[in-house]
Amino acid sequence: MNSASIPWITEGRDFFNTPMPGYTPYTYPHPLTLTADTTGDLDGDGTVTLADLRLMIQMLLGQTTVDLAKADLDGNGQLGLGDVRALFLLLLKEPS
């Protein structure tokens, strides 16, 4: 980027052409990783199915309880829409 052509953008303040000391760039894939303890298999049948998604939604509505360690797929310590999204994405990847 040529900061001379845009006077209000300053190198060293708004952008850097070289890596910053001590900065580690973000690595992919996203840090949401599922472990053996948090598979998304809430009903314990060995596969992630729509039944697991139904159980998670029932948990959000307060209609049932399941082990939070299995349901907390985004790892933030509480059940929320991020967990529903992660389970839904996991369900889409699961082979039929």
Contacts in CASP RR format, 6 or more apart in sequence:
PFRMAT RR
TARGET T0000
AUTHOR 0000-0000-0000
METHOD contacts of the structure
MODEL  1
MNSASIPWITEGRDFFNTPMPGYTPYTYPHPLTLTADTTGDLDGDGTVTL
ADLRLMIQMLLGQTTVDLAKADLDGNGQLGLGDVRALFLLLLKEPS
1 9 0 8 1.000
1 11 0 8 1.000
1 15 0 8 1.000
1 17 0 8 1.000
3 9 0 8 1.000
3 10 0 8 1.000
3 11 0 8 1.000
9 15 0 8 1.000
11 17 0 8 1.000
19 25 0 8 1.000
32 73 0 8 1.000
32 74 0 8 1.000
32 75 0 8 1.000
32 86 0 8 1.000
34 40 0 8 1.000
34 73 0 8 1.000
34 86 0 8 1.000
34 90 0 8 1.000
37 69 0 8 1.000
37 70 0 8 1.000
38 69 0 8 1.000
38 70 0 8 1.000
38 72 0 8 1.000
38 73 0 8 1.000
38 75 0 8 1.000
39 46 0 8 1.000
39 48 0 8 1.000
39 70 0 8 1.000
40 48 0 8 1.000
40 52 0 8 1.000
40 70 0 8 1.000
40 71 0 8 1.000
40 73 0 8 1.000
40 87 0 8 1.000
40 90 0 8 1.000
41 47 0 8 1.000
41 48 0 8 1.000
41 52 0 8 1.000
41 70 0 8 1.000
42 51 0 8 1.000
42 52 0 8 1.000
42 55 0 8 1.000
42 56 0 8 1.000
42 66 0 8 1.000
42 67 0 8 1.000
42 70 0 8 1.000
42 71 0 8 1.000
43 49 0 8 1.000
43 51 0 8 1.000
43 52 0 8 1.000
43 55 0 8 1.000
43 66 0 8 1.000
45 51 0 8 1.000
47 94 0 8 1.000
48 87 0 8 1.000
48 90 0 8 1.000
48 91 0 8 1.000
48 94 0 8 1.000
49 91 0 8 1.000
49 94 0 8 1.000
50 91 0 8 1.000
52 87 0 8 1.000
52 91 0 8 1.000
53 84 0 8 1.000
53 87 0 8 1.000
53 88 0 8 1.000
53 91 0 8 1.000
55 64 0 8 1.000
55 66 0 8 1.000
56 66 0 8 1.000
56 71 0 8 1.000
56 79 0 8 1.000
56 83 0 8 1.000
56 84 0 8 1.000
56 87 0 8 1.000
57 84 0 8 1.000
58 64 0 8 1.000
59 65 0 8 1.000
59 66 0 8 1.000
59 71 0 8 1.000
59 79 0 8 1.000
60 79 0 8 1.000
60 80 0 8 1.000
60 81 0 8 1.000
60 84 0 8 1.000
68 77 0 8 1.000
68 78 0 8 1.000
68 79 0 8 1.000
71 79 0 8 1.000
71 83 0 8 1.000
72 78 0 8 1.000
72 79 0 8 1.000
72 83 0 8 1.000
73 82 0 8 1.000
73 83 0 8 1.000
73 86 0 8 1.000
73 87 0 8 1.000
73 90 0 8 1.000
74 80 0 8 1.000
74 82 0 8 1.000
74 83 0 8 1.000
74 86 0 8 1.000
END
